[in-house]
Amino acid sequence: MTNIHVENSISDMKALFYFCVVTFIYALSAGLFIQLYVIPVLFPHFNFGDGLAIMDSVGFDKIAREKAIEISREGWRAWELRPQLQSPAGIASFFYTHWTPKPYSLLPFNAIVHALSGCLIVWLLRHFYSLLPAIVGGAVFVLNPAAMEWVAQIHRDGVFILGNLMVLACLFQLSKSLYYFKASSVMWGLFFGLSGTIVVWVARGFWIQVLFVSILLWVGLLVLLCAYTDISVDED
């Protein structure tokens, strides 16, 4: 790898880090503003309580509060990932118990999930475009008004999207091995694939079957293509 490539990689890493930090701050600020002011003050007729405006979020909040009380009474052995089969409630109950049983206690988690998803989009786009267009593409996702549904509420979509993006990063890493085999790329691909599958399972367990079929088809296609392609090998 040349010095120019190394410098570009370092520059990309710094840009990605700053993008992640800025996105986290934006998502957290927007979530607080919407949940604590916009919904209860500007649109009170949409407010179901504590800045929640989606019926699913209200249900998750109710389950999380009940579970937090149970955890406080019986200890962490009472915690469940899916109380009443709802993982958003299980995640919320963790923060309700550690901090306070209010929906805003989940907002930092939502912001982190949203920031990581934005970073993955930038990273994927960077392989096809220069840094600026990749960042613009990531910003379009981050600033999408529809994203406020999982940033400012209790929702499963943020975690679900992150998991799918991780699996997409896995498939992309594996496809890179078609022309230039590198052990580190394969290892990172497997890491993204396994982690992404677990994250998706947490959000929507039924989607695992779709992921497995997609990954198997993709790997099968790569194997067929590799059989007819000369691949240079780098064990670093």
Order of alpha helices (4+ residues) and beta strands (2+ residues): alpha-alpha-alpha-alpha-alpha-alpha-alpha-beta-alpha-alpha-beta
